[in-house]
Every structure is written in C-alpha cells, then in structure tokens.
Amino acid sequence: MSKYLLTPGPVELPHEVILAGAQQLVGHRTPEFSELLSSIEIKLGKLLKSDGPVVILPSSGTGALECLTVNFLKKGDKFLSVSCGEFGDRFRKIAEQTGAEALCLDVPMGSVAEPAAVSKFVSQHPECKVLFLTHNETSTGIVNPIKEIVSSLPNENRPFVLVDGVSSVGTMECFPDEWGVDGLATASQKGLLTPPGLGFVWLSKKAWIYIDTKECSSYYFDLKLHRKVLVSEFPANPFTPPISLYFALNVALDIILEQGLDNWFKSRIRYSKALAVGLESLGFELLVSNKKFRSPGLTAFYSTTLNTEAVRKNLKSMKIETAGGMGNLKDKLIRVAHYNDCAWPELSMILGSLYASAIKLGANPNTNYITKALNTWNEETYINHEK
Ligand SMILES: *Cc1c(COP(=O)(O)O)cnc(C)c1O
C-alpha cells in the first residue's frame, strides 16, 4: 500500500525526478557539469522571468536565507522585518544573528502584510537599508501580496526588499525582477519538486552592485564568490556541489515548464480552491479566512469540534503524513501541501480520508463534500495542452 507524503516540504516527487538523481555522477569541474548548470540557469530564469544569475547553494532554505542576510547586513546595522508567522520570525532571527538590530512589524497569524501598513512602516524608518518579507508563509498558508507591497513603497530611499520565497517559487507566480524585489531565497524541496539540499539566491542588478561594495562575513555564503564562478566561461560552484540534486532539479524544472508556467500555476490554484471547498463542507475551518490570500501551495485547517491532533493521528494510521501547527499553533492545525502535480485523484483521496477520520472520531459530516469539491474543480477551467 502506498504512503502519502503531504507535508509542506518535502513532498512526493515525480518519478522522473527521483530517477534522474540516481544516475552516475560527473565531475563538478567538467564541461558536462557546466552544461548541466547552464541549462538549470536558463530554466530558473524562465521560472523567475529574469535573466540574472541564480546562485545555487548546497543548503536547505534556511541556508539561502542566511546567505541573503550575511551579504547585506553587519553588526550595528538596522533592518526592517515584517512577519506574519513562524517563518517570518525565523528570517528575523537569522538576520539578527549578524549582529544587526531588527525593527519589527508583526501581523497576526492568518492575516497578510497590508501594503499600506508596510509602506508606512518603511517611511518611518528611512535609516534602514533592508526590508525582509515572506512571500508564502508556510506556517499559516497565506500568500503576501509582494508585488503590491513593493509598488506601494516610497521611491526615495527605498530599502532593498529581500524575500523569503522558499515555499512560493515553483508553486505560484514569483517574478522578482518584474515586481522590483532585490533579493529572493528559495529551496529545492517545496515548489521545485526536488529532494531537499539545494538553496537558491537571486539578486536584482541594483543589489549586486550594492553588495559588491560590502564585505561578507561568511566564506561559504559569499555571493560575490559564487557569482564569479557561476558567470564564468565554465559555470561552476566554488565548492563541491551535491551533483545528484542538480540532475534531479534539471528534470523537475522541465516538468514545471513543459505545461506552461501559467497552466502550472493555475492548476495549483484549482486544486487549492477545490480542496478548500471540500474541507469546509466537511466541517473544517481554514486558518486563512480571506480567500484571496490562500496559498496555492499548501492549506492549513482545523476543526472546532474534533481534536485536530486526533485527526492527524488517524490520517497517519492510513499512512497519510501531514504536518501540524508551528509555534503558537502547535497541535491546533493540520497542514497539507499541494506543491506537486496533484489532481482530482489526490484530492478525493485526502477528502475521503478526512471524512473517514471525522466519522471515526464521532462526527457526522455532510456527505456532499465530494460533490461540492467536484463542482469547484470543474468550474476552475484551465488549458492543459499549451506548451
Ligand atoms: C520551509 C521553509 C523555510 C525553511 O527551509 P528549510 O529548507 O527547512 O531550511 C523557510 N521559509 C519558508 C517560508 C519555508 O516554507
């Protein structure tokens, strides 16, 4: 019997991605590796709609976030940090580790950072050179309107906007160049459908020029060093990279791009909308009440009548692995990911299993949940054959 890994990273991978990672290695100082890396760079460029280099680090997402902070901040600096959950808090802590001081704007969990509020916050602290934001807050399942936030910022003295895109890139539109973002960090094991172990950092042209003048306190995470070998005649990594993960990533990017970016993103939205309708008719509540800001990549929900942890345990007995709440929401939330190419069979599997759990735990949920989910699924039309 199958197991179902629904945690918001890592997720179940396409078979081709797993196989690609299992092939024999090539040396990391060979033309073959340079070719592989160049091909990945082109695909990442399409995904982000940018021709700037994307530095690939052997690290998880946290390493990529740390890489951003150590290249922009040093002891004595002040920075702006907007948080709407556990990962916003973590980005702040990582930045504080440089010895810089945080000025904080905190948004209640389940709500977004409002552009007007962020803009006001930024105007009040013109001395700060850097603003940290989270795109998709994985602890709550909310998507911050990064594009709108950035365009609301004052033009004069605008800080560098550095975004945690760990759970957004690959799952939803994230176009840093177009949106005026200055730095973006992400990782392999969420929307990029690759095993854990790769971190990614992208910078705007303006940000590259800025960090050129700055000393980086880290040897391993010095972006200038990474860029130097990445944009050379034979693109490479300054240190030994996890070559197998590059093979896997290259194939995962093909899978995402093959369907057409727009279709890929729309199909994630379609799944999340139908899931939300199904969950609500089963009697669950979504943590993010405003539909507009619900994540296409993961859904966080809870029950007001059933013990949420008991539901998770019951799912686990059916070999369905979900994630619980984080921080203050520990034991109060079920989080399921849908970063990957899941569709109606997966949707009916999770909803049907939740129905069974609810019955098992003594509830009497509506049986029309599946019809309602299917109606929403069918309303969300999208073209699936455009390349
Ligand atoms: C998963 C996640 C991280 C942490 O990434 P790791 O790969 O576990 O280090 C950071 N930020 C967000 C938004 C995440 O979803």
The ligand as a Gaussian input file, in Angstrom:
#p B3LYP/6-31G(d) Opt

LIG

0 1
 C       10.492000      25.501000       4.648000
 C       10.654000      26.965000       4.810000
 C       11.837000      27.519000       5.316000
 C       12.950000      26.676000       5.848000
 O       13.522000      25.937000       4.867000
 P       14.487000      24.675000       5.217000
 O       14.706000      24.135000       3.854000
 O       13.728000      23.784000       6.135000
 O       15.712000      25.220000       5.828000
 C       11.944000      28.887000       5.369000
 N       10.936000      29.685000       4.968000
 C        9.777000      29.194000       4.482000
 C        8.715000      30.132000       4.051000
 C        9.610000      27.818000       4.393000
 O        8.466000      27.324000       3.910000

